[in-house]
């Protein structure tokens, strides 16, 4: 697509966002003033195929794969491998994630879990110091911080099982980008200059991501990645065998042995992507299909929607104090349950059916005082459930036939552990930090986690990644997802509510100001677009409201309406793109 119209749309959106003091501001009347979002924010429209992602070059590659006759899975896999080249803060070969697929033929929904696993040698107390405190540097920025990567296995499983193109066809664009080089964008320069400082601590990362004199590549510079091109070519030629048993695996193991890491040849050889049934539930006229454990995202999105289903949310007013109070209180109850009941289902009996049951939601809803905040210290995980004893990225793909992919994958923190494997051009994840190093204590994202998510060899750490597809009248209607650590769930939740309840188009649903509450700490994080009057009313209800600071999430969404594909990239971070034809 032509670059100028998209830039103008993005600039206009940003101007409108910063100019507004609140999209729904409180008034002295009984009802808040509602602003028509659909006239302010407009999606990009296409007819045949569309990819929405966090970076332009990779997103355009996915769109070209569709134009060449590839299906949505081919496009998703091509986009994923390309993001490993163009979006190093989260696009990856050394991380893992989840892919949710809708296939129009047979009306099937499929979920591929390619989350990282703990090395076999990982142990419960591996990140504890002699005094019982966490060794945070080892937990997040050492070779021991890395789980066994799942991205390559997951992408190739999706391609070989549900794609239509060869590995060589799908990886060729990413190989070309790495080999020939890419022009450094404003977004990439900004990310490396401001968020990549820890990369300088690792000699290989310093060599890969900075100029020989140690300064970041400047906007417009050509950045070539020959080591990454070699790695991608190995994968194109030999498949997953190259990464998990071949020369790439040998280089990973050599780095681990040299740096006191835990991943062994056997850990790599044993890794498998897993196809799991997605979680699903109904909210009014919509069916919501989302990520199952080891993600907590789908379970808690459905749980919160169930708690809100009987309320007249439109009458409360979008982003009014009454509406946000109800949201925050529901979020508290769900995140309290997350601390005890969510984990890798292969290691813990996760009560998915009970948590997503509407009767349980009705019981929990009664705990919410409509006029007063309930202190988090008085909220515990729901009882009688068991009938039996920071950086991530998302992109969405769709075609005119109604096929969709919603994919979220991650290195965990921005640039993962910031450690690169010599000779491969790839960064390693720091997903071991997503386990409960000290059950009952908060992790990097402030999430309190329990015994169910303790460290065990072979286990997959609990995640918040929430790739989601919504159906209307039995047909796929909206695909969305977000990065953001613990804020992913609430970001996706509010995007869905904006579209399903308040009838916002896909652009308006994603750009709107958001809040976040995760039980502990007991505070509402609120973006600057929330009205000061609303904040004051929330505080009068007993909420602690933290304003400003980091934005909440970044959605990449596609909506299908009347045969048209409507796409929107969230402008909270620079560089996002919609590519359609």
ABEGO torsion letter per residue (X at the ends): XBAAAAAAAAAAAAAAAAABAEABBBBABABBBBBBAAAABBBBBBAABBBBBABAAAAAAAAAAAAAGBBAAAAAAAAAAAAAAABAAABBAABBEBBBBBBABGGBBBBBBABBBBBAABBAAAABBAAGBBBAAAAAABAAABBBBAAAAAAAAAAAAABABBAAAAAAAAAAAAAAEBBBBAAAAAAAAAAAAAAAABAAAAAAABBAAGBBBBBGBBBBBAAAAAAAAAAAAAEAAAAAABAAAAAAAAAAAAAGBABBAAAAAABBBBBBBBBBBBBEABBBBBBBOABAAAAAAAAAAAAAAABBAAAAEBGBAAAAAAAAAAAAAAAAAAAAABBBAAABBBBAAAAABAAAAAAAAAABBAABBBBAAABBBBBGABABXXBBBBBBBBBAAGBBBBBBBBAGBBGEAGBBBBGAGBBBBAAAAABBABBGBBBAAGBBBBAAABBBBGBBBBBABBBBBBBBGGBBABBBEBBGEAAAAAAAAAAAAAAAAAGBBAAAAAABBBBBBAGOBBBBBBBAABBAAAAAAAAAAGBBBBBEEBBBEBBBBBBBBGGBBBBBBBAABBGBBBBBX
